[in-house]
Amino acid sequence: MSFDTNVTLPDPATDRGAFRAHARKWLAENLPSTLQADSLDFKYPSLDEARVWEAAMHKAGLWGMTWPKEYGGHGLTLREHLAVNKEVGAVLMPESVGSIGKELAGPVIMAVGTEAQKNHFLPNILTMSHMWCQGFSEPEAGSDLARLRTRAVQQEDGSWRINGQKIWTSGAAKADYCLLLTRTGTVADKHRGMLMFAVPMNTPGIRVVNIKSIDGKDSFAEVFFDDVVVADDARLGAPDEGWSAAIRVLSIERATNRMYRPWRFEAELKFLVKALKSDPDLAVKLEDADVQKRIGQIVTEIDGLKGLIERAVDQMMGGAPIGARGSLSKLSWSETHQSFMGFAYEMISTVTPLNSPLAQRAKKHFTTAYLFARAETIYAGTSEVQCDIIAQRILNLPTELKA
């Protein structure tokens, strides 16, 4: 695959809508039909194909918008980031294979990394030269990171010896580095004594065991750290800065990452309706009053999520911290999409090889999406955790109810 990366980016200071128009035009001219889930030509790209495509998106100005230019980014604002995300969401391309690096590791390195770490890691993330995984969750510490047990002990020579286990680690088998959260003390220390590392995945003592998910893919893995020794320059931040860095990661993950989601959901809804209309036997479903009502509810929920994201960008551009508002976004998009995918699967579950080719393509897409959506209210923090954060940090409700 080859793409046009010899582009001149517009100046958003002179034309607020120019950057979104640039993204729309570039995607229309470069996104192949094989990467569009609503096309009969669609096929899942190989890892190498995905890396080439995402590197081209970066060169064209569609990745790394807010990253400083000195580290390979485009030096723009969250407004341009959102403008591009709207156009990325409007086309049903596969999810990024480099999202952990671009959405989680990169922002943390910019926040707490040394200058040497920034110069080494950040450009390589954007060019897709380095792939990352996130080592946070453990068998007894999923949403409750205060219970994590993976331990890092500093040696006399300054290096660190790491022992422990991580689970549900997305993309571990293909990653070059792990954004690893450890503790330097005991579990009793809870939020104190946590330390984050950028650990090369080829370090001796690391063992990756793939976990097959419900959709049949090896998307996740268990990662075991047995006497893994890393140099002190693998440490991200101060020895007791791990918890604040982890909270920063989760806030970013919930508030600013994949802002394209409501526009992607909207594109999926259009695809579903188009697929049903493509076959007379299926089109009659759209005449049902209950189906029409459900579609209306989905549109309303998607529009509400759009407004929530746009308001968050306005607030952050005004200087407000991300804070707990990320939980509002995470709760909204995960519950909305999970419910929507349940409806979509119900609509296309009766599709057979006798139905239209587009309906068959839709069945493949929405079956996979439905299965994956079962986890959306769990990963990046469960809905229960988000409700608790919203109750305590936004609504200021009491943590304990009196009898």
C-alpha positions as CSV (number, residue, x, y, z in Angstrom):
1,M,0.0,0.0,0.0
2,S,1.2,3.5,-0.8
3,F,-0.4,6.8,0.3
4,D,0.0,10.5,-0.3
5,T,2.0,11.9,2.6
6,N,3.5,14.9,0.7
7,V,0.9,17.3,2.1
8,T,0.9,20.8,3.4
9,L,-1.2,21.1,6.6
10,P,-3.6,24.0,6.8
11,D,-3.3,26.8,9.3
12,P,-6.2,26.4,11.8
13,A,-5.6,30.0,13.0
14,T,-6.8,31.4,9.7
15,D,-9.6,28.9,9.0
16,R,-11.2,26.9,11.9
17,G,-12.8,24.5,9.4
18,A,-9.7,24.0,7.3
19,F,-8.2,21.1,9.2
20,R,-11.4,19.1,9.2
21,A,-11.8,19.6,5.5
22,H,-8.2,18.5,5.0
23,A,-8.8,15.3,7.0
24,R,-12.0,14.6,5.0
25,K,-10.3,15.1,1.7
26,W,-7.2,13.1,2.5
27,L,-9.3,10.1,3.8
28,A,-11.5,10.2,0.7
29,E,-8.5,10.1,-1.5
30,N,-6.3,7.6,0.4
31,L,-8.4,5.3,2.5
32,P,-8.7,2.0,0.4
33,S,-12.0,0.2,0.3
34,T,-10.3,-2.8,1.8
35,L,-10.0,-0.9,5.0
36,Q,-13.7,0.2,5.1
37,A,-15.9,-2.2,7.0
38,D,-19.0,-1.2,5.1
39,S,-17.4,-2.1,1.8
40,L,-17.7,-5.5,0.1
41,D,-13.9,-5.3,-0.5
42,F,-13.1,-5.1,3.2
43,K,-10.5,-7.4,4.7
44,Y,-8.7,-7.1,8.0
45,P,-5.2,-5.7,7.4
46,S,-2.1,-7.5,8.5
47,L,0.0,-5.9,11.3
48,D,2.5,-4.6,8.7
49,E,-0.3,-3.1,6.6
50,A,-1.9,-1.5,9.6
51,R,1.4,0.1,10.6
52,V,2.1,1.5,7.1
53,W,-1.4,3.0,7.0
54,E,-1.2,4.6,10.5
55,A,2.3,6.0,9.8
56,A,0.8,7.5,6.6
57,M,-2.0,9.0,8.7
58,H,0.5,10.6,11.0
59,K,2.5,12.1,8.1
60,A,-0.7,13.5,6.6
61,G,-1.5,15.3,9.9
62,L,-4.2,12.9,11.2
63,W,-2.2,11.5,14.2
64,G,-0.2,13.3,16.8
65,M,-2.0,16.6,16.3
66,T,-1.4,17.8,19.9
67,W,2.1,16.5,20.4
68,P,4.9,19.0,20.3
69,K,6.7,19.4,16.9
70,E,10.1,18.7,18.5
71,Y,8.9,15.2,19.4
72,G,7.4,14.4,16.0
73,G,3.9,15.8,16.5
74,H,2.1,18.7,14.7
75,G,1.9,21.1,17.6
76,L,-1.8,21.8,17.3
77,T,-4.7,21.9,19.9
78,L,-7.5,19.6,21.1
79,R,-9.8,21.5,18.7
80,E,-7.8,20.2,15.7
81,H,-7.6,16.8,17.4
82,L,-11.4,16.7,17.7
83,A,-11.9,18.0,14.1
84,V,-9.8,15.1,12.7
85,N,-11.5,12.6,15.0
86,K,-14.9,13.5,13.6
87,E,-13.7,12.6,10.1
88,V,-11.9,9.5,11.2
89,G,-15.1,8.4,12.9
90,A,-17.2,9.0,9.8
91,V,-15.4,6.1,8.0
92,L,-15.5,2.5,9.3
93,M,-11.7,1.9,9.3
94,P,-10.2,-0.7,11.7
95,E,-9.2,0.5,15.2
96,S,-5.6,1.6,15.6
97,V,-3.0,-1.1,16.3
98,G,-0.8,1.5,17.9
99,S,-3.4,3.0,20.2
100,I,-1.6,2.1,23.5
101,G,1.5,3.9,22.4
102,K,-0.3,7.0,20.9
103,E,-3.0,7.3,23.5
104,L,-1.5,6.1,26.7
105,A,2.3,5.7,26.8
106,G,3.0,8.9,24.8
107,P,1.0,11.3,27.0
108,V,2.6,9.7,30.1
109,I,6.1,10.0,28.7
110,M,5.5,13.7,27.8
111,A,4.2,14.3,31.4
112,V,6.8,12.5,33.5
113,G,9.6,11.3,31.1
114,T,13.1,12.6,30.9
115,E,14.2,14.6,27.8
116,A,16.1,11.6,26.6
117,Q,13.0,9.4,27.0
118,K,10.9,11.9,25.1
119,N,13.3,12.2,22.2
120,H,13.7,8.4,22.0
121,F,10.1,7.1,22.5
122,L,7.7,9.8,21.1
123,P,8.8,10.0,17.5
124,N,9.0,6.2,17.2
125,I,5.4,5.9,18.6
126,L,4.1,8.2,15.9
127,T,6.0,6.6,13.0
128,M,4.8,3.2,14.2
129,S,8.3,2.0,14.8
130,H,7.5,1.0,18.4
131,M,4.4,-0.9,19.5
132,W,3.3,-0.7,23.1
133,C,1.1,-2.6,25.6
134,Q,-0.2,-1.5,29.0
135,G,0.7,-3.6,32.0
136,F,-1.8,-2.4,34.6
137,S,-4.5,-5.0,35.4
138,E,-3.6,-8.1,37.5
139,P,-5.6,-11.2,38.5
140,E,-6.5,-9.6,41.8
141,A,-6.2,-5.9,40.7
142,G,-8.4,-5.0,37.7
143,S,-10.3,-1.8,38.3
144,D,-8.8,-1.5,41.8
145,L,-5.1,-0.7,41.0
146,A,-4.5,-0.1,44.7
147,R,-4.3,-3.9,45.1
148,L,-1.7,-4.5,42.4
149,R,1.2,-6.8,43.5
150,T,3.8,-6.7,40.8
151,R,6.9,-5.6,42.6
152,A,10.0,-3.7,41.6
153,V,13.1,-3.7,43.9
154,Q,16.1,-1.5,43.2
155,Q,19.5,-3.3,43.1
156,E,22.8,-2.0,44.4
157,D,23.8,-1.0,40.8
158,G,20.7,1.1,40.4
159,S,18.8,-1.3,38.2
160,W,15.4,-2.7,39.1
161,R,14.3,-6.3,39.5
162,I,10.6,-6.9,38.7
163,N,8.5,-9.9,39.6
164,G,4.7,-10.3,39.1
165,Q,1.9,-11.0,36.7
166,K,-0.3,-8.9,34.5
167,I,-3.5,-9.9,32.7
168,W,-5.8,-8.7,30.0
169,T,-2.8,-7.0,28.4
170,S,-3.9,-5.9,24.9
171,G,-1.4,-6.5,22.1
172,A,1.3,-7.9,24.4
173,A,2.4,-10.5,21.8
174,K,3.2,-7.8,19.2
175,A,4.5,-5.0,21.5
176,D,8.0,-3.7,21.7
177,Y,7.5,-2.0,25.0
178,C,5.2,-2.4,28.0
179,L,4.0,0.6,30.0
180,L,4.3,-1.2,33.3
181,L,2.9,-0.2,36.7
182,T,4.6,-1.8,39.7
183,R,4.9,-1.1,43.4
184,T,8.1,-0.7,45.4
185,G,6.5,-1.5,48.8
186,T,3.7,-3.8,49.9
187,V,0.0,-4.1,49.0
188,A,-0.7,-2.4,52.4
189,D,0.8,0.8,51.0
190,K,-2.2,1.0,48.6
191,H,-1.6,4.1,46.4
192,R,1.8,4.9,47.8
193,G,5.1,3.5,46.5
194,M,4.0,2.8,42.9
195,L,6.4,3.1,40.1
196,M,6.0,3.1,36.3
197,F,8.4,1.7,33.7
198,A,8.9,1.5,30.0
199,V,10.0,-2.1,29.8
200,P,11.4,-3.6,26.5
201,M,9.3,-6.8,25.9
202,N,12.4,-8.7,24.7
203,T,13.9,-8.4,28.2
204,P,14.9,-11.8,29.7
205,G,12.3,-13.1,32.1
206,I,9.2,-11.8,30.3
207,R,6.7,-14.5,29.2
208,V,3.6,-13.8,27.2
209,V,0.6,-16.2,27.2
210,N,-2.2,-15.3,24.8
211,I,-5.8,-15.3,25.8
212,K,-8.4,-16.1,23.2
213,S,-11.4,-13.7,23.5
214,I,-15.0,-14.4,22.8
215,D,-14.6,-13.2,19.2
216,G,-12.0,-15.9,18.5
217,K,-9.0,-13.5,18.4
218,D,-5.8,-13.5,20.5
219,S,-6.3,-9.9,21.5
220,F,-5.3,-10.2,25.1
221,A,-2.5,-11.9,27.1
222,E,-1.2,-12.8,30.5
223,V,2.3,-11.4,30.9
224,F,4.6,-12.9,33.5
225,F,7.7,-11.0,34.9
226,D,10.1,-13.4,36.5
227,D,13.3,-11.7,37.8
228,V,13.1,-9.1,35.0
229,V,16.0,-6.7,35.4
230,V,15.8,-3.2,33.7
231,A,18.1,-0.2,34.0
232,D,17.1,2.8,36.0
233,D,16.6,4.8,32.8
234,A,13.5,2.6,32.1
235,R,11.8,4.3,35.0
236,L,9.1,6.8,34.1
237,G,8.9,9.5,36.8
238,A,10.0,9.4,40.4
239,P,9.8,6.2,42.6
240,D,6.5,7.4,44.2
241,E,5.0,9.0,41.2
242,G,3.4,5.8,39.7
243,W,-0.1,6.3,41.1
244,S,-0.4,9.9,39.9
245,A,1.0,8.8,36.5
246,A,-1.5,5.9,36.4
247,I,-4.4,8.2,37.2
248,R,-3.2,10.6,34.4
249,V,-3.2,7.6,32.0
250,L,-6.7,6.6,33.0
251,S,-8.0,10.2,32.8
252,I,-6.6,10.6,29.3
253,E,-7.9,7.2,28.3
254,R,-11.4,8.1,29.4
255,A,-11.6,11.7,28.3
256,T,-9.5,12.5,25.2
257,N,-8.7,9.2,23.5
258,R,-10.8,8.1,20.5
259,M,-13.0,11.1,20.5
260,Y,-14.3,9.8,17.2
261,R,-16.5,7.2,18.9
262,P,-19.9,9.0,18.5
263,W,-19.2,9.8,14.9
264,R,-18.1,6.1,14.4
265,F,-21.3,4.9,16.1
266,E,-23.2,7.2,13.7
267,A,-21.4,5.7,10.7
268,E,-22.2,2.2,12.0
269,L,-25.9,3.1,12.3
270,K,-25.9,4.4,8.7
271,F,-24.3,1.1,7.6
272,L,-26.9,-1.0,9.5
273,V,-29.8,0.9,7.9
274,K,-28.2,0.8,4.4
275,A,-27.6,-3.0,4.8
276,L,-31.2,-3.6,5.8
277,K,-32.5,-1.5,3.0
278,S,-30.3,-3.5,0.5
279,D,-32.5,-6.6,0.9
280,P,-36.3,-6.5,0.5
281,D,-36.7,-9.3,3.1
282,L,-34.8,-7.2,5.7
283,A,-36.1,-3.8,4.7
284,V,-39.5,-4.5,6.2
285,K,-37.9,-4.5,9.7
286,L,-37.4,-0.8,9.4
287,E,-41.2,-0.3,9.0
288,D,-41.7,-1.6,12.5
289,A,-42.7,1.1,15.0
290,D,-40.6,-0.3,17.8
291,V,-37.5,-0.5,15.6
292,Q,-38.0,3.1,14.5
293,K,-38.3,4.1,18.1
294,R,-35.1,2.3,19.0
295,I,-33.2,3.9,16.2
296,G,-34.5,7.3,17.4
297,Q,-33.2,6.5,20.9
298,I,-29.8,5.5,19.5
299,V,-29.5,8.7,17.5
300,T,-30.4,10.7,20.6
301,E,-27.8,8.9,22.7
302,I,-25.1,9.5,20.0
303,D,-25.9,13.2,19.8
304,G,-25.7,13.4,23.5
305,L,-22.3,11.8,23.5
306,K,-21.1,14.3,20.8
307,G,-22.2,17.2,22.9
308,L,-20.4,15.7,26.0
309,I,-17.2,15.4,24.1
310,E,-17.4,18.8,22.5
311,R,-18.1,20.5,25.8
312,A,-15.2,18.6,27.4
313,V,-12.9,20.0,24.7
314,D,-14.2,23.5,25.3
315,Q,-13.6,23.2,29.0
316,M,-10.1,21.8,28.6
317,M,-9.2,24.4,26.0
318,G,-10.3,26.9,28.7
319,G,-7.7,25.5,31.1
320,A,-9.8,23.1,33.1
321,P,-8.2,19.8,34.0
322,I,-9.5,16.5,32.7
323,G,-10.4,15.3,36.2
324,A,-13.4,13.2,36.7
325,R,-15.2,14.3,33.5
326,G,-13.4,11.4,31.7
327,S,-15.7,9.1,33.7
328,L,-18.8,10.8,32.2
329,S,-17.5,10.2,28.7
330,K,-16.4,6.6,29.4
331,L,-19.7,5.6,31.0
332,S,-21.7,7.2,28.2
333,W,-19.9,5.8,25.2
334,S,-19.5,2.3,26.6
335,E,-23.1,1.9,27.7
336,T,-24.4,3.5,24.5
337,H,-22.4,1.3,22.2
338,Q,-23.0,-1.9,24.0
339,S,-26.7,-1.3,23.9
340,F,-26.6,-0.3,20.2
341,M,-24.6,-3.4,19.2
342,G,-27.2,-5.6,20.9
343,F,-29.8,-3.9,18.8
344,A,-27.7,-4.2,15.6
345,Y,-27.0,-7.9,16.2
346,E,-30.7,-8.5,16.7
347,M,-31.4,-6.8,13.4
348,I,-28.9,-8.8,11.3
349,S,-28.9,-12.1,13.2
350,T,-31.4,-13.6,10.7
351,V,-29.1,-12.8,7.6
352,T,-28.3,-15.9,5.5
353,P,-26.3,-16.5,2.3
354,L,-29.5,-15.9,0.4
355,N,-29.6,-12.2,1.5
356,S,-27.8,-9.4,-0.2
357,P,-24.0,-9.2,-0.2
358,L,-24.1,-6.0,1.8
359,A,-26.3,-7.6,4.5
360,Q,-23.9,-10.5,4.7
361,R,-21.0,-8.0,5.1
362,A,-23.0,-6.2,7.8
363,K,-23.6,-9.5,9.7
364,K,-19.9,-10.2,9.9
365,H,-19.2,-6.7,11.1
366,F,-21.9,-6.4,13.7
367,T,-21.4,-9.9,15.0
368,T,-17.8,-9.2,15.8
369,A,-18.7,-5.7,17.1
370,Y,-21.4,-7.1,19.3
371,L,-19.1,-9.7,20.9
372,F,-16.3,-7.1,21.5
373,A,-18.8,-4.6,22.9
374,R,-19.5,-7.0,25.8
375,A,-16.2,-5.9,27.2
376,E,-16.7,-2.2,26.7
377,T,-18.3,-1.6,30.1
378,I,-15.3,-3.4,31.7
379,Y,-12.1,-2.3,30.1
380,A,-10.7,1.2,31.0
381,G,-12.7,1.0,34.2
382,T,-16.0,-0.7,34.8
383,S,-19.3,1.1,34.6
384,E,-19.6,0.6,38.4
385,V,-16.3,2.3,39.0
386,Q,-17.2,5.2,36.7
387,C,-20.5,5.7,38.6
388,D,-18.6,5.7,41.8
389,I,-16.2,8.4,40.5
390,I,-19.0,10.5,39.2
391,A,-20.9,10.2,42.5
392,Q,-17.9,11.1,44.7
393,R,-15.9,13.6,42.6
394,I,-18.6,15.4,40.5
395,L,-21.8,15.1,42.6
396,N,-20.0,15.1,45.9
397,L,-22.3,12.5,47.3
398,P,-21.3,10.9,50.7
399,T,-19.2,7.7,50.4
400,E,-21.2,6.0,53.1
401,L,-24.9,6.1,53.6
402,K,-26.1,6.5,57.2
403,A,-28.8,4.2,58.5
